[in-house]
Amino acid sequence: METLQKIALVFTIVGAVNWGLVGLLEFDLVAALFGEATILTRLVYSLVGITGLINIGLLFMHSEHAK
């Protein structure tokens, strides 16, 4: 897996955990860490969205172990 995809996967996991906290506990970890509607919060949300798009490529990668 390329380095960019690994970094993207980490951000995607952070986003998934954050949404899980929002859904289960009504707690937004990103907003709690960086403040409501700040530049940093928007940056994190944007990075999570972009990295989610990057990770779409993982759906189409063939595993070397699948052969």
PDB file with SEQRES, HELIX, SHEET and CRYST1 records, atoms N, CA, C and O in Angstrom:
SEQRES   1 A   67  MET GLU THR LEU GLN LYS ILE ALA LEU VAL PHE THR ILE          
SEQRES   2 A   67  VAL GLY ALA VAL ASN TRP GLY LEU VAL GLY LEU LEU GLU          
SEQRES   3 A   67  PHE ASP LEU VAL ALA ALA LEU PHE GLY GLU ALA THR ILE          
SEQRES   4 A   67  LEU THR ARG LEU VAL TYR SER LEU VAL GLY ILE THR GLY          
SEQRES   5 A   67  LEU ILE ASN ILE GLY LEU LEU PHE MET HIS SER GLU HIS          
SEQRES   6 A   67  ALA LYS                                                      
HELIX    1 AA1 THR A    3  LEU A   25  1                                  23    
HELIX    2 AA2 LEU A   29  PHE A   34  1                                   6    
HELIX    3 AA3 ILE A   39  PHE A   60  1                                  22    
HELIX    4 AA4 GLU A   64  ALA A   66  5                                   3    
CRYST1    1.000    1.000    1.000  90.00  90.00  90.00 P 1           1          
ATOM      1  N   MET A   1       0.848  -1.169   0.000  1.00  0.00           N  
ATOM      2  CA  MET A   1       0.000   0.000   0.000  1.00  0.00           C  
ATOM      3  C   MET A   1       0.898   1.238   0.000  1.00  0.00           C  
ATOM      4  O   MET A   1       1.870   1.305   0.753  1.00  0.00           O  
ATOM      5  N   GLU A   2       0.581   2.181  -0.816  1.00  0.00           N  
ATOM      6  CA  GLU A   2       1.393   3.383  -0.913  1.00  0.00           C  
ATOM      7  C   GLU A   2       1.269   4.226   0.349  1.00  0.00           C  
ATOM      8  O   GLU A   2       0.277   4.139   1.074  1.00  0.00           O  
ATOM      9  N   THR A   3       2.268   5.027   0.596  1.00  0.00           N  
ATOM     10  CA  THR A   3       2.305   5.873   1.790  1.00  0.00           C  
ATOM     11  C   THR A   3       1.107   6.822   1.833  1.00  0.00           C  
ATOM     12  O   THR A   3       0.501   7.001   2.889  1.00  0.00           O  
ATOM     13  N   LEU A   4       0.762   7.428   0.704  1.00  0.00           N  
ATOM     14  CA  LEU A   4      -0.373   8.341   0.656  1.00  0.00           C  
ATOM     15  C   LEU A   4      -1.661   7.633   1.061  1.00  0.00           C  
ATOM     16  O   LEU A   4      -2.476   8.189   1.796  1.00  0.00           O  
ATOM     17  N   GLN A   5      -1.839   6.414   0.584  1.00  0.00           N  
ATOM     18  CA  GLN A   5      -3.048   5.680   0.932  1.00  0.00           C  
ATOM     19  C   GLN A   5      -3.069   5.301   2.408  1.00  0.00           C  
ATOM     20  O   GLN A   5      -4.139   5.264   3.015  1.00  0.00           O  
ATOM     21  N   LYS A   6      -1.923   5.023   2.989  1.00  0.00           N  
ATOM     22  CA  LYS A   6      -1.871   4.726   4.420  1.00  0.00           C  
ATOM     23  C   LYS A   6      -2.247   5.951   5.239  1.00  0.00           C  
ATOM     24  O   LYS A   6      -3.004   5.853   6.205  1.00  0.00           O  
ATOM     25  N   ILE A   7      -1.718   7.102   4.852  1.00  0.00           N  
ATOM     26  CA  ILE A   7      -2.066   8.344   5.546  1.00  0.00           C  
ATOM     27  C   ILE A   7      -3.555   8.636   5.371  1.00  0.00           C  
ATOM     28  O   ILE A   7      -4.239   9.029   6.316  1.00  0.00           O  
ATOM     29  N   ALA A   8      -4.040   8.439   4.154  1.00  0.00           N  
ATOM     30  CA  ALA A   8      -5.464   8.659   3.890  1.00  0.00           C  
ATOM     31  C   ALA A   8      -6.325   7.715   4.721  1.00  0.00           C  
ATOM     32  O   ALA A   8      -7.377   8.110   5.223  1.00  0.00           O  
ATOM     33  N   LEU A   9      -5.888   6.487   4.863  1.00  0.00           N  
ATOM     34  CA  LEU A   9      -6.642   5.517   5.652  1.00  0.00           C  
ATOM     35  C   LEU A   9      -6.713   5.932   7.120  1.00  0.00           C  
ATOM     36  O   LEU A   9      -7.747   5.756   7.764  1.00  0.00           O  
ATOM     37  N   VAL A  10      -5.623   6.479   7.651  1.00  0.00           N  
ATOM     38  CA  VAL A  10      -5.616   6.951   9.044  1.00  0.00           C  
ATOM     39  C   VAL A  10      -6.637   8.072   9.220  1.00  0.00           C  
ATOM     40  O   VAL A  10      -7.406   8.059  10.181  1.00  0.00           O  
ATOM     41  N   PHE A  11      -6.655   9.040   8.305  1.00  0.00           N  
ATOM     42  CA  PHE A  11      -7.631  10.122   8.398  1.00  0.00           C  
ATOM     43  C   PHE A  11      -9.057   9.610   8.251  1.00  0.00           C  
ATOM     44  O   PHE A  11      -9.964  10.096   8.926  1.00  0.00           O  
ATOM     45  N   THR A  12      -9.258   8.641   7.382  1.00  0.00           N  
ATOM     46  CA  THR A  12     -10.587   8.069   7.207  1.00  0.00           C  
ATOM     47  C   THR A  12     -11.046   7.358   8.479  1.00  0.00           C  
ATOM     48  O   THR A  12     -12.216   7.446   8.854  1.00  0.00           O  
ATOM     49  N   ILE A  13     -10.147   6.670   9.127  1.00  0.00           N  
ATOM     50  CA  ILE A  13     -10.473   5.999  10.393  1.00  0.00           C  
ATOM     51  C   ILE A  13     -10.808   7.028  11.469  1.00  0.00           C  
ATOM     52  O   ILE A  13     -11.759   6.846  12.228  1.00  0.00           O  
ATOM     53  N   VAL A  14     -10.032   8.103  11.535  1.00  0.00           N  
ATOM     54  CA  VAL A  14     -10.329   9.181  12.491  1.00  0.00           C  
ATOM     55  C   VAL A  14     -11.737   9.726  12.235  1.00  0.00           C  
ATOM     56  O   VAL A  14     -12.503   9.945  13.173  1.00  0.00           O  
ATOM     57  N   GLY A  15     -12.067   9.941  10.978  1.00  0.00           N  
ATOM     58  CA  GLY A  15     -13.402  10.431  10.630  1.00  0.00           C  
ATOM     59  C   GLY A  15     -14.492   9.446  11.009  1.00  0.00           C  
ATOM     60  O   GLY A  15     -15.550   9.843  11.498  1.00  0.00           O  
ATOM     61  N   ALA A  16     -14.241   8.169  10.786  1.00  0.00           N  
ATOM     62  CA  ALA A  16     -15.233   7.144  11.130  1.00  0.00           C  
ATOM     63  C   ALA A  16     -15.448   7.076  12.641  1.00  0.00           C  
ATOM     64  O   ALA A  16     -16.580   6.950  13.109  1.00  0.00           O  
ATOM     65  N   VAL A  17     -14.361   7.158  13.395  1.00  0.00           N  
ATOM     66  CA  VAL A  17     -14.486   7.148  14.862  1.00  0.00           C  
ATOM     67  C   VAL A  17     -15.244   8.383  15.325  1.00  0.00           C  
ATOM     68  O   VAL A  17     -16.095   8.297  16.210  1.00  0.00           O  
ATOM     69  N   ASN A  18     -14.936   9.533  14.730  1.00  0.00           N  
ATOM     70  CA  ASN A  18     -15.642  10.757  15.103  1.00  0.00           C  
ATOM     71  C   ASN A  18     -17.139  10.631  14.829  1.00  0.00           C  
ATOM     72  O   ASN A  18     -17.958  11.002  15.670  1.00  0.00           O  
ATOM     73  N   TRP A  19     -17.500  10.107  13.654  1.00  0.00           N  
ATOM     74  CA  TRP A  19     -18.928   9.942  13.335  1.00  0.00           C  
ATOM     75  C   TRP A  19     -19.585   8.908  14.237  1.00  0.00           C  
ATOM     76  O   TRP A  19     -20.762   9.035  14.575  1.00  0.00           O  
ATOM     77  N   GLY A  20     -18.840   7.899  14.624  1.00  0.00           N  
ATOM     78  CA  GLY A  20     -19.378   6.928  15.577  1.00  0.00           C  
ATOM     79  C   GLY A  20     -19.685   7.578  16.918  1.00  0.00           C  
ATOM     80  O   GLY A  20     -20.716   7.298  17.530  1.00  0.00           O  
ATOM     81  N   LEU A  21     -18.789   8.445  17.372  1.00  0.00           N  
ATOM     82  CA  LEU A  21     -19.027   9.170  18.616  1.00  0.00           C  
ATOM     83  C   LEU A  21     -20.219  10.121  18.503  1.00  0.00           C  
ATOM     84  O   LEU A  21     -20.998  10.267  19.444  1.00  0.00           O  
ATOM     85  N   VAL A  22     -20.351  10.757  17.354  1.00  0.00           N  
ATOM     86  CA  VAL A  22     -21.486  11.652  17.134  1.00  0.00           C  
ATOM     87  C   VAL A  22     -22.789  10.856  17.160  1.00  0.00           C  
ATOM     88  O   VAL A  22     -23.767  11.271  17.783  1.00  0.00           O  
ATOM     89  N   GLY A  23     -22.794   9.723  16.487  1.00  0.00           N  
ATOM     90  CA  GLY A  23     -24.013   8.911  16.415  1.00  0.00           C  
ATOM     91  C   GLY A  23     -24.388   8.259  17.729  1.00  0.00           C  
ATOM     92  O   GLY A  23     -25.567   8.202  18.079  1.00  0.00           O  
ATOM     93  N   LEU A  24     -23.408   7.769  18.457  1.00  0.00           N  
ATOM     94  CA  LEU A  24     -23.695   7.040  19.688  1.00  0.00           C  
ATOM     95  C   LEU A  24     -23.829   7.936  20.919  1.00  0.00           C  
ATOM     96  O   LEU A  24     -24.682   7.709  21.777  1.00  0.00           O  
ATOM     97  N   LEU A  25     -22.980   8.947  20.991  1.00  0.00           N  
ATOM     98  CA  LEU A  25     -22.905   9.741  22.219  1.00  0.00           C  
ATOM     99  C   LEU A  25     -23.203  11.226  22.016  1.00  0.00           C  
ATOM    100  O   LEU A  25     -23.156  12.010  22.965  1.00  0.00           O  
ATOM    101  N   GLU A  26     -23.513  11.612  20.763  1.00  0.00           N  
ATOM    102  CA  GLU A  26     -23.720  13.018  20.426  1.00  0.00           C  
ATOM    103  C   GLU A  26     -22.523  13.868  20.848  1.00  0.00           C  
ATOM    104  O   GLU A  26     -22.684  14.979  21.353  1.00  0.00           O  
ATOM    105  N   PHE A  27     -21.321  13.332  20.634  1.00  0.00           N  
ATOM    106  CA  PHE A  27     -20.071  14.001  20.996  1.00  0.00           C  
ATOM    107  C   PHE A  27     -19.192  14.117  19.761  1.00  0.00           C  
ATOM    108  O   PHE A  27     -18.798  13.107  19.178  1.00  0.00           O  
ATOM    109  N   ASP A  28     -18.885  15.346  19.361  1.00  0.00           N  
ATOM    110  CA  ASP A  28     -18.031  15.601  18.204  1.00  0.00           C  
ATOM    111  C   ASP A  28     -16.608  15.853  18.706  1.00  0.00           C  
ATOM    112  O   ASP A  28     -16.289  16.942  19.182  1.00  0.00           O  
ATOM    113  N   LEU A  29     -15.764  14.836  18.592  1.00  0.00           N  
ATOM    114  CA  LEU A  29     -14.399  14.911  19.100  1.00  0.00           C  
ATOM    115  C   LEU A  29     -13.581  15.995  18.406  1.00  0.00           C  
ATOM    116  O   LEU A  29     -12.818  16.708  19.059  1.00  0.00           O  
ATOM    117  N   VAL A  30     -13.731  16.123  17.107  1.00  0.00           N  
ATOM    118  CA  VAL A  30     -12.967  17.125  16.357  1.00  0.00           C  
ATOM    119  C   VAL A  30     -13.334  18.528  16.837  1.00  0.00           C  
ATOM    120  O   VAL A  30     -12.453  19.358  17.063  1.00  0.00           O  
ATOM    121  N   ALA A  31     -14.622  18.791  16.992  1.00  0.00           N  
ATOM    122  CA  ALA A  31     -15.061  20.102  17.476  1.00  0.00           C  
ATOM    123  C   ALA A  31     -14.619  20.327  18.926  1.00  0.00           C  
ATOM    124  O   ALA A  31     -14.291  21.450  19.308  1.00  0.00           O  
ATOM    125  N   ALA A  32     -14.612  19.272  19.721  1.00  0.00           N  
ATOM    126  CA  ALA A  32     -14.171  19.401  21.117  1.00  0.00           C  
ATOM    127  C   ALA A  32     -12.681  19.733  21.184  1.00  0.00           C  
ATOM    128  O   ALA A  32     -12.252  20.483  22.061  1.00  0.00           O  
ATOM    129  N   LEU A  33     -11.893  19.182  20.266  1.00  0.00           N  
ATOM    130  CA  LEU A  33     -10.450  19.429  20.271  1.00  0.00           C  
ATOM    131  C   LEU A  33     -10.084  20.785  19.680  1.00  0.00           C  
ATOM    132  O   LEU A  33      -9.210  21.477  20.201  1.00  0.00           O  
ATOM    133  N   PHE A  34     -10.751  21.165  18.596  1.00  0.00           N  
ATOM    134  CA  PHE A  34     -10.339  22.354  17.854  1.00  0.00           C  
ATOM    135  C   PHE A  34     -11.335  23.506  17.911  1.00  0.00           C  
ATOM    136  O   PHE A  34     -11.047  24.584  17.392  1.00  0.00           O  
ATOM    137  N   GLY A  35     -12.494  23.308  18.526  1.00  0.00           N  
ATOM    138  CA  GLY A  35     -13.512  24.350  18.626  1.00  0.00           C  
ATOM    139  C   GLY A  35     -14.558  24.218  17.538  1.00  0.00           C  
ATOM    140  O   GLY A  35     -14.322  23.619  16.488  1.00  0.00           O  
ATOM    141  N   GLU A  36     -15.706  24.784  17.808  1.00  0.00           N  
ATOM    142  CA  GLU A  36     -16.810  24.754  16.842  1.00  0.00           C  
ATOM    143  C   GLU A  36     -16.528  25.715  15.692  1.00  0.00           C  
ATOM    144  O   GLU A  36     -16.246  26.891  15.922  1.00  0.00           O  
ATOM    145  N   ALA A  37     -16.602  25.230  14.477  1.00  0.00           N  
ATOM    146  CA  ALA A  37     -16.518  26.038  13.253  1.00  0.00           C  
ATOM    147  C   ALA A  37     -15.237  26.878  13.171  1.00  0.00           C  
ATOM    148  O   ALA A  37     -15.278  28.017  12.706  1.00  0.00           O  
ATOM    149  N   THR A  38     -14.115  26.332  13.615  1.00  0.00           N  
ATOM    150  CA  THR A  38     -12.841  27.026  13.450  1.00  0.00           C  
ATOM    151  C   THR A  38     -12.186  26.565  12.158  1.00  0.00           C  
ATOM    152  O   THR A  38     -12.625  25.602  11.531  1.00  0.00           O  
ATOM    153  N   ILE A  39     -11.147  27.257  11.778  1.00  0.00           N  
ATOM    154  CA  ILE A  39     -10.400  26.887  10.573  1.00  0.00           C  
ATOM    155  C   ILE A  39      -9.824  25.477  10.728  1.00  0.00           C  
ATOM    156  O   ILE A  39      -9.864  24.691   9.782  1.00  0.00           O  
ATOM    157  N   LEU A  40      -9.290  25.149  11.905  1.00  0.00           N  
ATOM    158  CA  LEU A  40      -8.713  23.815  12.120  1.00  0.00           C  
ATOM    159  C   LEU A  40      -9.774  22.723  12.021  1.00  0.00           C  
ATOM    160  O   LEU A  40      -9.528  21.663  11.444  1.00  0.00           O  
ATOM    161  N   THR A  41     -10.945  22.979  12.578  1.00  0.00           N  
ATOM    162  CA  THR A  41     -12.031  22.001  12.494  1.00  0.00           C  
ATOM    163  C   THR A  41     -12.424  21.774  11.050  1.00  0.00           C  
ATOM    164  O   THR A  41     -12.584  20.634  10.614  1.00  0.00           O  
ATOM    165  N   ARG A  42     -12.580  22.853  10.310  1.00  0.00           N  
ATOM    166  CA  ARG A  42     -12.943  22.728   8.896  1.00  0.00           C  
ATOM    167  C   ARG A  42     -11.851  22.020   8.105  1.00  0.00           C  
ATOM    168  O   ARG A  42     -12.142  21.250   7.190  1.00  0.00           O  
ATOM    169  N   LEU A  43     -10.589  22.281   8.460  1.00  0.00           N  
ATOM    170  CA  LEU A  43      -9.468  21.618   7.790  1.00  0.00           C  
ATOM    171  C   LEU A  43      -9.505  20.112   8.042  1.00  0.00           C  
ATOM    172  O   LEU A  43      -9.332  19.323   7.113  1.00  0.00           O  
ATOM    173  N   VAL A  44      -9.728  19.715   9.286  1.00  0.00           N  
ATOM    174  CA  VAL A  44      -9.798  18.276   9.602  1.00  0.00           C  
ATOM    175  C   VAL A  44     -10.952  17.633   8.853  1.00  0.00           C  
ATOM    176  O   VAL A  44     -10.780  16.577   8.243  1.00  0.00           O  
ATOM    177  N   TYR A  45     -12.135  18.257   8.890  1.00  0.00           N  
ATOM    178  CA  TYR A  45     -13.285  17.695   8.173  1.00  0.00           C  
ATOM    179  C   TYR A  45     -12.997  17.585   6.675  1.00  0.00           C  
ATOM    180  O   TYR A  45     -13.349  16.588   6.045  1.00  0.00           O  
ATOM    181  N   SER A  46     -12.358  18.605   6.110  1.00  0.00           N  
ATOM    182  CA  SER A  46     -12.025  18.582   4.682  1.00  0.00           C  
ATOM    183  C   SER A  46     -11.029  17.481   4.360  1.00  0.00           C  
ATOM    184  O   SER A  46     -11.182  16.778   3.361  1.00  0.00           O  
ATOM    185  N   LEU A  47     -10.005  17.325   5.202  1.00  0.00           N  
ATOM    186  CA  LEU A  47      -9.015  16.266   4.984  1.00  0.00           C  
ATOM    187  C   LEU A  47      -9.656  14.883   5.072  1.00  0.00           C  
ATOM    188  O   LEU A  47      -9.322  13.991   4.292  1.00  0.00           O  
ATOM    189  N   VAL A  48     -10.565  14.709   6.010  1.00  0.00           N  
ATOM    190  CA  VAL A  48     -11.256  13.421   6.127  1.00  0.00           C  
ATOM    191  C   VAL A  48     -12.059  13.138   4.860  1.00  0.00           C  
ATOM    192  O   VAL A  48     -12.051  12.013   4.360  1.00  0.00           O  
ATOM    193  N   GLY A  49     -12.744  14.137   4.344  1.00  0.00           N  
ATOM    194  CA  GLY A  49     -13.508  13.960   3.106  1.00  0.00           C  
ATOM    195  C   GLY A  49     -12.631  13.646   1.907  1.00  0.00           C  
ATOM    196  O   GLY A  49     -12.945  12.751   1.122  1.00  0.00           O  
ATOM    197  N   ILE A  50     -11.538  14.372   1.762  1.00  0.00           N  
ATOM    198  CA  ILE A  50     -10.609  14.147   0.648  1.00  0.00           C  
ATOM    199  C   ILE A  50      -9.980  12.763   0.743  1.00  0.00           C  
ATOM    200  O   ILE A  50      -9.863  12.053  -0.256  1.00  0.00           O  
ATOM    201  N   THR A  51      -9.575  12.386   1.959  1.00  0.00           N  
ATOM    202  CA  THR A  51      -8.941  11.079   2.112  1.00  0.00           C  
ATOM    203  C   THR A  51      -9.934   9.942   1.902  1.00  0.00           C  
ATOM    204  O   THR A  51      -9.554   8.852   1.475  1.00  0.00           O  
ATOM    205  N   GLY A  52     -11.200  10.195   2.203  1.00  0.00           N  
ATOM    206  CA  GLY A  52     -12.221   9.195   1.883  1.00  0.00           C  
ATOM    207  C   GLY A  52     -12.288   8.958   0.385  1.00  0.00           C  
ATOM    208  O   GLY A  52     -12.429   7.820  -0.062  1.00  0.00           O  
ATOM    209  N   LEU A  53     -12.188  10.021  -0.387  1.00  0.00           N  
ATOM    210  CA  LEU A  53     -12.185   9.887  -1.847  1.00  0.00           C  
ATOM    211  C   LEU A  53     -10.938   9.157  -2.327  1.00  0.00           C  
ATOM    212  O   LEU A  53     -11.011   8.334  -3.240  1.00  0.00           O  
ATOM    213  N   ILE A  54      -9.801   9.452  -1.722  1.00  0.00           N  
ATOM    214  CA  ILE A  54      -8.565   8.755  -2.084  1.00  0.00           C  
ATOM    215  C   ILE A  54      -8.700   7.262  -1.818  1.00  0.00           C  
ATOM    216  O   ILE A  54      -8.226   6.439  -2.602  1.00  0.00           O  
ATOM    217  N   ASN A  55      -9.344   6.918  -0.715  1.00  0.00           N  
ATOM    218  CA  ASN A  55      -9.469   5.503  -0.340  1.00  0.00           C  
ATOM    219  C   ASN A  55     -10.450   4.729  -1.213  1.00  0.00           C  
ATOM    220  O   ASN A  55     -10.500   3.502  -1.140  1.00  0.00           O  
ATOM    221  N   ILE A  56     -11.219   5.415  -2.024  1.00  0.00           N  
ATOM    222  CA  ILE A  56     -12.070   4.702  -2.980  1.00  0.00           C  
ATOM    223  C   ILE A  56     -11.202   3.811  -3.865  1.00  0.00           C  
ATOM    224  O   ILE A  56     -11.635   2.743  -4.300  1.00  0.00           O  
ATOM    225  N   GLY A  57      -9.987   4.254  -4.124  1.00  0.00           N  
ATOM    226  CA  GLY A  57      -9.062   3.462  -4.944  1.00  0.00           C  
ATOM    227  C   GLY A  57      -8.771   2.102  -4.346  1.00  0.00           C  
ATOM    228  O   GLY A  57      -8.458   1.163  -5.077  1.00  0.00           O  
ATOM    229  N   LEU A  58      -8.868   1.974  -3.022  1.00  0.00           N  
ATOM    230  CA  LEU A  58      -8.631   0.680  -2.384  1.00  0.00           C  
ATOM    231  C   LEU A  58      -9.656  -0.368  -2.815  1.00  0.00           C  
ATOM    232  O   LEU A  58      -9.365  -1.564  -2.806  1.00  0.00           O  
ATOM    233  N   LEU A  59     -10.831   0.071  -3.186  1.00  0.00           N  
ATOM    234  CA  LEU A  59     -11.863  -0.865  -3.636  1.00  0.00           C  
ATOM    235  C   LEU A  59     -11.470  -1.572  -4.934  1.00  0.00           C  
ATOM    236  O   LEU A  59     -11.902  -2.692  -5.206  1.00  0.00           O  
ATOM    237  N   PHE A  60     -10.651  -0.898  -5.715  1.00  0.00           N  
ATOM    238  CA  PHE A  60     -10.312  -1.421  -7.036  1.00  0.00           C  
ATOM    239  C   PHE A  60      -8.930  -2.037  -7.112  1.00  0.00           C  
ATOM    240  O   PHE A  60      -8.523  -2.528  -8.166  1.00  0.00           O  
ATOM    241  N   MET A  61      -8.201  -2.016  -6.000  1.00  0.00           N  
ATOM    242  CA  MET A  61      -6.870  -2.635  -5.978  1.00  0.00           C  
ATOM    243  C   MET A  61      -7.015  -4.154  -5.826  1.00  0.00           C  
ATOM    244  O   MET A  61      -7.835  -4.639  -5.046  1.00  0.00           O  
ATOM    245  N   HIS A  62      -6.225  -4.869  -6.564  1.00  0.00           N  
ATOM    246  CA  HIS A  62      -6.231  -6.315  -6.453  1.00  0.00           C  
ATOM    247  C   HIS A  62      -5.209  -6.749  -5.408  1.00  0.00           C  
ATOM    248  O   HIS A  62      -4.055  -6.319  -5.432  1.00  0.00           O  
ATOM    249  N   SER A  63      -5.636  -7.577  -4.523  1.00  0.00           N  
ATOM    250  CA  SER A  63      -4.732  -8.073  -3.496  1.00  0.00           C  
ATOM    251  C   SER A  63      -3.802  -9.118  -4.088  1.00  0.00           C  
ATOM    252  O   SER A  63      -4.232  -9.971  -4.865  1.00  0.00           O  
ATOM    253  N   GLU A  64      -2.534  -9.055  -3.723  1.00  0.00           N  
ATOM    254  CA  GLU A  64      -1.577 -10.043  -4.205  1.00  0.00           C  
ATOM    255  C   GLU A  64      -1.868 -11.412  -3.600  1.00  0.00           C  
ATOM    256  O   GLU A  64      -1.490 -12.435  -4.169  1.00  0.00           O  
ATOM    257  N   HIS A  65      -2.535 -11.437  -2.456  1.00  0.00           N  
ATOM    258  CA  HIS A  65      -2.834 -12.694  -1.788  1.00  0.00           C  
ATOM    259  C   HIS A  65      -4.101 -13.353  -2.309  1.00  0.00           C  
ATOM    260  O   HIS A  65      -4.386 -14.500  -1.966  1.00  0.00           O  
ATOM    261  N   ALA A  66      -4.865 -12.642  -3.134  1.00  0.00           N  
ATOM    262  CA  ALA A  66      -6.140 -13.175  -3.615  1.00  0.00           C  
ATOM    263  C   ALA A  66      -5.953 -14.178  -4.743  1.00  0.00           C  
ATOM    264  O   ALA A  66      -6.907 -14.866  -5.106  1.00  0.00           O  
ATOM    265  N   LYS A  67      -4.760 -14.282  -5.305  1.00  0.00           N  
ATOM    266  CA  LYS A  67      -4.546 -15.159  -6.457  1.00  0.00           C  
ATOM    267  C   LYS A  67      -4.468 -16.590  -6.092  1.00  0.00           C  
ATOM    268  O   LYS A  67      -4.290 -17.440  -6.963  1.00  0.00           O  
TER     269      LYS A  67                                                      
END                                                                             
